[in-house]
Amino acid sequence: MYTQGLDSLGKDCLRDEAKDGAALESRFQARVDAEEKIEPKDWMPEAYRRTLIRQISQHAHSEIVGMLPEGNWITRAPSLKRKAILIAKVQDEGGHGAYLYSAAETLGVSRAELVGQLLAGKAKYSSIFNYPTPTWADVGAIGWLVDGAAIMNQIPLCRCSYGPYARAMVRICREESFHQRQGYEIMLFLARGTGRQRAMAQAALEAGFHMATFTCFLALVAPSASLAEAGANAASYTFLGRLAAACGRQFVQSHQCSPSTRTM
């Protein structure tokens, strides 16, 4: 008798929970449609929470790993001015990672857990930062092209539905704009330099163009599998290579002048 009563009570509770869950999800979707911000203490679907944790943590990992290619150039920067600027940029990238880890922590996951997943190889990050940076021009190309492409992808995140993530992205995008300008200034200086400097700029632009194009292009066409596959096949890659070379030559030639005697 008592067991049957408990069973029936449990079924009623489950039905009530299902109704409540549907009502909560309906209100949640209405808030998102109205472009209201979802805050950490607000109710949210579990799938929404998991997706946010995955996306924000991957973004944070990419910011931290993104420090490494440029950090290797701090001791080899061609002048004290360049060294100071590069140190500031690397510090900014570390700060971006900290903002994003903090945003992820509001979803109930610890920073230690996220970093542990990164170190264990279980978490993903942007593979662009695995590319080598053998010359100073590569540092400029990353700043101008890769950071520029990242800005295009990240500006919409300033208006995303989750409040902590959106607010973090506003500051991150503002700082990335300075990084992009720093990279452009490096490439501009090299394009106005000696023949060796112009050749170095050309090679870096061709490599950086590939990275920036796939950073931006694949994000835009991801909803279409056919376009994403077409963008990644050999024919498209060859076309992008030719386009990169042509754009690089155009930039270097259009800014070419007598070799500069200033330091880099």
C-alpha positions as MATLAB code, in Angstrom:
seq = 'MYTQGLDSLGKDCLRDEAKDGAALESRFQARVDAEEKIEPKDWMPEAYRRTLIRQISQHAHSEIVGMLPEGNWITRAPSLKRKAILIAKVQDEGGHGAYLYSAAETLGVSRAELVGQLLAGKAKYSSIFNYPTPTWADVGAIGWLVDGAAIMNQIPLCRCSYGPYARAMVRICREESFHQRQGYEIMLFLARGTGRQRAMAQAALEAGFHMATFTCFLALVAPSASLAEAGANAASYTFLGRLAAACGRQFVQSHQCSPSTRTM';
ca = [
       0.000    0.000    0.000;
       2.693    2.453    1.011;
       4.896    1.406   -1.905;
       2.058    1.927   -4.340;
       1.441    5.339   -2.861;
       5.090    6.268   -3.273;
       5.083    5.028   -6.852;
       2.032    7.051   -7.787;
       3.459   10.099   -6.060;
       6.647    9.678   -8.027;
       4.789    9.518  -11.340;
       2.851   12.653  -10.510;
       6.062   14.422   -9.586;
       7.664   13.351  -12.849;
       4.717   14.678  -14.828;
       4.838   17.943  -12.886;
       8.588   18.206  -13.459;
       8.085   17.618  -17.185;
       5.444   20.348  -17.305;
       7.619   22.699  -15.283;
      10.601   21.917  -17.471;
       8.663   22.668  -20.645;
       7.403   25.932  -19.179;
      10.897   26.944  -18.060;
      12.362   26.124  -21.444;
       9.620   28.102  -23.159;
      10.338   31.153  -20.981;
      14.067   30.691  -21.525;
      13.638   30.635  -25.315;
      11.394   33.699  -25.148;
      14.133   35.598  -23.299;
      16.738   34.555  -25.852;
      14.428   35.581  -28.716;
      13.914   38.943  -27.014;
      17.752   39.313  -26.860;
      17.777   39.410  -23.065;
      20.990   38.293  -21.378;
      21.035   34.989  -19.529;
      22.901   35.350  -16.240;
      24.618   32.599  -14.179;
      21.825   32.322  -11.592;
      19.088   32.118  -14.233;
      17.570   28.789  -15.199;
      18.996   27.365  -18.418;
      18.703   24.029  -20.265;
      21.485   21.587  -19.494;
      22.390   21.307  -23.171;
      22.812   25.095  -23.307;
      25.105   24.983  -20.272;
      27.232   22.168  -21.706;
      27.555   23.915  -25.070;
      28.641   27.135  -23.383;
      31.259   25.333  -21.306;
      32.665   23.638  -24.391;
      32.746   26.805  -26.508;
      34.034   29.196  -23.848;
      36.704   26.777  -22.635;
      37.903   26.106  -26.196;
      38.084   29.862  -26.761;
      40.015   30.340  -23.510;
      42.455   27.551  -24.415;
      43.048   29.170  -27.814;
      43.897   32.499  -26.178;
      46.409   30.839  -23.848;
      48.019   28.677  -26.554;
      48.010   31.726  -28.851;
      50.539   33.369  -26.550;
      53.184   30.773  -27.375;
      54.172   31.577  -31.009;
      54.574   35.276  -30.226;
      56.013   34.726  -26.767;
      58.927   32.926  -28.411;
      59.812   36.214  -30.145;
      59.961   38.422  -27.054;
      63.705   37.853  -26.592;
      64.341   38.122  -30.351;
      62.258   41.197  -31.226;
      64.350   43.520  -33.444;
      64.182   46.572  -31.162;
      63.296   47.631  -27.623;
      60.110   49.251  -28.945;
      59.000   46.034  -30.642;
      59.882   44.025  -27.542;
      57.747   46.257  -25.296;
      54.786   46.123  -27.695;
      55.021   42.345  -28.024;
      55.193   41.855  -24.243;
      52.042   43.950  -23.874;
      50.272   41.924  -26.554;
      51.205   38.588  -24.992;
      49.983   39.880  -21.626;
      46.698   40.856  -23.270;
      46.252   37.345  -24.666;
      46.838   35.863  -21.229;
      44.242   38.263  -19.843;
      41.749   37.173  -22.498;
      42.178   33.592  -21.397;
      41.625   34.624  -17.767;
      38.408   36.512  -18.647;
      37.070   33.501  -20.499;
      38.006   30.984  -17.815;
      36.165   33.210  -15.333;
      33.103   33.236  -17.591;
      33.224   29.431  -17.805;
      33.497   29.134  -14.029;
      30.102   30.836  -13.663;
      28.619   27.727  -15.313;
      29.761   25.437  -12.519;
      33.078   24.131  -13.853;
      36.431   24.851  -12.207;
      39.381   26.462  -13.952;
      41.631   23.662  -12.731;
      39.403   21.123  -14.445;
      39.465   23.038  -17.730;
      43.250   23.498  -17.679;
      43.655   19.842  -16.793;
      41.636   18.859  -19.864;
      43.862   21.074  -22.023;
      47.098   19.617  -20.639;
      45.748   16.073  -20.981;
      44.901   16.659  -24.632;
      41.181   16.136  -24.059;
      40.226   19.738  -24.860;
      40.597   21.391  -28.258;
      41.984   24.767  -29.244;
      42.528   26.610  -32.516;
      45.065   24.604  -34.531;
      46.284   27.801  -36.223;
      48.652   28.339  -33.319;
      50.490   25.128  -34.209;
      51.929   26.848  -37.287;
      55.607   27.830  -36.911;
      56.716   31.476  -36.788;
      60.299   31.301  -38.093;
      60.611   35.023  -38.954;
      59.640   38.363  -37.428;
      57.314   38.918  -40.388;
      55.266   35.910  -39.267;
      54.545   37.736  -36.008;
      53.229   40.670  -38.032;
      51.157   38.418  -40.282;
      49.545   36.731  -37.273;
      48.673   40.097  -35.766;
      47.275   41.619  -38.943;
      45.592   38.694  -40.668;
      44.845   36.042  -38.042;
      43.786   38.476  -35.321;
      41.803   40.389  -37.948;
      39.957   37.232  -38.980;
      39.343   36.369  -35.325;
      37.789   39.800  -34.772;
      35.321   39.159  -37.591;
      34.287   35.884  -35.958;
      34.186   37.280  -32.427;
      32.294   40.558  -32.881;
      28.937   38.696  -33.016;
      29.805   37.071  -29.670;
      29.546   40.500  -28.039;
      25.791   40.105  -28.590;
      25.520   36.450  -27.539;
      22.801   35.392  -25.104;
      25.036   34.524  -22.137;
      25.876   37.708  -20.229;
      29.347   36.918  -18.788;
      30.603   35.698  -22.163;
      29.182   38.688  -24.042;
      30.704   41.197  -21.615;
      34.100   39.507  -21.735;
      34.029   39.601  -25.535;
      33.444   43.365  -25.639;
      36.778   43.998  -23.941;
      38.562   41.225  -25.821;
      37.489   42.560  -29.231;
      38.619   46.080  -28.342;
      42.056   44.826  -27.377;
      42.275   42.560  -30.434;
      41.747   45.650  -32.590;
      45.009   47.070  -31.225;
      46.735   43.738  -31.896;
      45.527   43.771  -35.485;
      46.837   47.301  -35.980;
      50.207   46.350  -34.479;
      50.533   43.497  -36.972;
      49.618   45.766  -39.879;
      52.255   48.296  -38.830;
      54.935   45.583  -38.757;
      54.015   44.412  -42.273;
      53.884   47.988  -43.547;
      57.381   48.657  -42.215;
      58.750   45.510  -43.879;
      57.039   46.324  -47.188;
      58.886   49.668  -47.176;
      62.193   48.066  -46.228;
      65.035   46.318  -48.034;
      64.626   43.613  -50.643;
      65.233   40.965  -47.993;
      62.597   42.484  -45.734;
      60.066   42.630  -48.573;
      60.694   38.980  -49.440;
      60.220   38.042  -45.796;
      56.954   40.001  -45.702;
      55.745   38.307  -48.894;
      56.380   34.805  -47.526;
      54.696   35.631  -44.212;
      51.656   37.131  -45.931;
      51.181   34.029  -48.036;
      51.289   31.786  -44.960;
      49.199   34.135  -42.841;
      46.600   34.526  -45.576;
      45.908   30.779  -45.494;
      45.462   30.795  -41.730;
      43.235   33.882  -41.734;
      41.131   32.669  -44.655;
      40.339   29.334  -43.076;
      39.750   30.958  -39.685;
      37.097   33.214  -41.166;
      35.837   31.296  -44.219;
      35.164   27.946  -42.560;
      33.326   29.622  -39.708;
      31.043   31.365  -42.186;
      30.237   28.281  -44.263;
      30.157   25.722  -41.431;
      26.330   25.315  -41.636;
      26.765   24.056  -45.203;
      28.688   20.796  -45.289;
      29.172   20.919  -49.043;
      30.706   24.393  -48.959;
      32.897   23.515  -45.987;
      34.182   20.440  -47.805;
      34.712   22.443  -50.966;
      36.693   25.044  -49.048;
      38.980   22.367  -47.654;
      39.685   20.339  -50.779;
      42.922   20.508  -52.733;
      41.582   22.615  -55.590;
      40.307   25.321  -53.280;
      43.543   25.256  -51.300;
      45.534   25.766  -54.492;
      43.310   28.686  -55.449;
      43.745   30.260  -52.014;
      47.497   29.836  -52.326;
      47.530   31.754  -55.591;
      45.246   34.402  -54.145;
      47.493   34.744  -51.101;
      50.565   35.216  -53.265;
      48.816   37.811  -55.425;
      47.476   39.761  -52.439;
      50.852   39.654  -50.737;
      52.628   40.967  -53.832;
      50.049   43.722  -54.220;
      50.510   44.856  -50.625;
      54.318   44.775  -50.746;
      54.532   46.499  -54.133;
      51.959   49.183  -53.338;
      53.861   50.223  -50.199;
      57.355   49.800  -51.609;
      59.643   52.811  -51.391;
      63.318   53.455  -50.815;
      64.762   51.213  -48.103;
      64.163   52.645  -44.661;
      67.065   53.375  -42.360;
      64.882   53.252  -39.239;
      65.009   50.330  -36.852;
      62.149   47.895  -36.854;
];
